[in-house]
Amino acid sequence: MLRLLSGLLALAALMPQCEAEDADSVALKYRSYRTWSLKLPTETWFPVKEGIRLAHAEGDLFAFEFSGTSLKVDTDGDGELDRTIKALVDPKTMVSTTRVILSGKDSSGNAFRYAARLRNDADGWEWAPGGAMVGSIPTTAGPVPVKLIDQDGNGKFNDVGSDAMIVGNTDHAMMLSTTMFVDGKLLQLEVADDGAACSLSPYNGPTSEIDMSTSFNSKAVLLSSVILSSDRKHSFDIGAIDGPVRVPAGKYSVVSGVVGLGQHRVKIKAGKMKPLNLLADRSKSFDWGGPVSSEFQFARVGNQIQFSPNAIWYFGKAGEQYTGWHPIGKSPEFKVVDAETQVVLEVAILPGSC
């Protein structure tokens, strides 16, 4: 099975790097994304209501006012609606989307910028973070990009187990962790309160080895597999790494994952999976993927049995759940069988995607 290998970001040289004499400290700088491509493990959209609540020197609110697909925004938090934004409307979904850059000063008087993505769907206007603190970690093989994302939307970038981070040349994020795997080394990570820097040092605690790629049975490519320890201190995206990876010992659960075949993507959730108990100085190979089983709901309407792709749930060998998936090829067939004679009365195959 093919595996995606992490490389070095071509623009890494443009990112802030730590000084050679201070190799354990990495400077971070805020970057907003005009086009959002980052995949967050537990992405949440927050209701806008009267505005976006982020602490700043003038208060804790950047006010909004809505009129159809137009928005008036207090972009600097001074209480005045100083900008009008016209959202784009998707003609197929009728969902309105736009973005805005908020700015202000924090409690220490330091200036900051904060990008927010906005959408208006059946749930009303919602927002999600649209930027990240970015930098690069120097290694013997060259700089490795790192991004910290305010996944929980509170304006901070150091909430371990709640925020998200990306290490390497990938768009798939893991949960923000106190440890990270860089250049074959397990490192301790600490992020400054203002998110403007992080420090790295060797991790000296008990460790275990986990292999989630070798025994993943699928024709698709495992693009991401994010695990999180039960104390929420350690998180790793190890799905696209070939062979075993050394992580801090402890109990872990799968938070999210992605498999891909061509342009199609299928998400992975924990589903019925049991926690992974990774014992110190032990190695564990995780057996998951196919064969895939399904559960579904149906309704009897007269002499018909009706069911929908939206009411079918797919589970892998270890109990992991696959969502956003309509299988192609040989799986699955849904057979209606006479309970007494076992004669197959009908066979249905739903349109597939992956």
Number of C-alpha atoms within 10 A of each C-alpha: 12 11 15 15 12 13 11 16 18 10 8 20 14 10 19 16 22 20 12 9 7 9 15 16 20 22 20 25 16 18 17 18 15 13 9 12 11 16 17 19 26 15 14 14 16 15 17 20 14 12 19 24 17 17 18 23 15 15 14 13 19 26 21 20 15 15 8 9 17 15 17 17 24 22 23 21 25 16 15 14 17 12 13 15 14 15 18 15 15 10 8 6 8 12 17 20 19 19 20 18 15 18 17 20 16 16 12 9 10 11 12 13 15 20 20 19 20 21 23 21 12 8 8 12 20 20 22 22 25 24 24 26 20 26 28 25 25 19 11 7 8 14 20 23 25 22 23 27 30 24 28 20 21 14 17 18 26 23 19 18 21 20 25 28 29 25 23 23 16 20 16 22 28 32 30 30 25 20 21 24 20 14 16 8 13 20 19 18 19 18 22 14 12 16 22 16 18 20 17 19 14 13 18 10 10 12 20 19 19 20 20 21 26 17 14 21 18 16 14 20 21 26 25 28 26 23 26 25 23 16 10 18 16 25 30 27 26 24 24 20 20 15 15 18 20 17 25 24 20 19 17 22 19 23 21 23 27 23 21 17 15 9 7 12 18 20 17 24 21 19 18 12 17 13 16 18 15 20 16 15 12 12 16 16 15 16 16 21 22 15 12 20 14 14 9 13 12 11 10 9 8 6 6 8 10 10 13 11 13 12 10 15 17 21 24 22 16 18 18 22 23 23 18 16 19 18 18 13 11 7 15 17 12 13 13 14 13 11 8 6 7 9 11 11 9 10 10 10 14 14 11 12 16 19
